[in-house]
Amino acid sequence: MNLCIDQGNSRIKVALFKEDGRLVKSFIYRSFHSAEVERLFALYPVTDSIISSVANIEPAVVNALNRLSECFILFDHNTPVPIVNNYDTPQTLGQDRLAAAVGANTLFPDTNLLIIDAGSAITYDFVSSDNQYMGGNIAPGIKMRLTVLRQMTKKLPQVEVEENQLIPLFGRNTTDAIAAGVIRGITFEVKGYMRTLSERVGDFITVLSGGSAPYIINSLQQPVKYEKHLVLKGLNSILEHNKHA
């Protein structure tokens, strides 16, 4: 069984996969220490592990994973991956972005892919039909846009948006105007990428992931593939790729 760990900016997402790639269990932590590693290995028949982080990883966590695993991968830009990475500066490419690209390519191989990961930031990445990562863009996420509007102005309020909230085209009060400006703005942003990519490459699949993905899906009204555990599935594919290399 594979243990995959994705340490993000605000949460640590963990998943257990069987050898056939099937996700067995997933967990979310606010903090993750070596004691949790010991507990997971004690409770489940874990043999191999991989960890990816956009923050600093506790050395004790790395030591525990390395000690308990038959195969352990500390994912970085030197780790072999099952797609071609054409990023000019691979050492600066977010590991979560590359893992999401691998995850999407694993689910939909030999297909043009627009991968949108809507978290603290929203990332847009493209994988070509010949399984090559071609780059991507980074934009502020929903909460970031709402917070910046409050912090960078003197009179605009802090606004929270609910997942199933009905968003008008044009707000008739300031709260609705901010909510609509942010959510509609992101929706039009996504549609713009989809339209432009269609013009340039023809057929493609849009794969959407991240904690804010439901907000976008509800307003998008476009065919997309929602994959809640996309980064973790990508990490599992990377682990399997290295185990059998």
Secondary structure, 3 states (H helix, E strand, C coil): CEEEEEECCCCEEEEEECCCCCEEEEEEECCCCHHHHHHHHHHCCCCEEEEEECCCCCHHHHHHHHHHCCEEEECCCCCCCCCEECCCCHHHCCHHHHHHHHHHHHHCCCCCEEEEEECCEEEEEEECCCCEEEEEEEEECHHHHHHHHHHCCCCCCCCCCCCCCCCCCCCCCHHHHHHHHHHHHHHHHHHHHHHHHHHHHCCCEEEEECCCHHHHHHHHCCCCEECCCHHHHHHHHHHHHHHCC
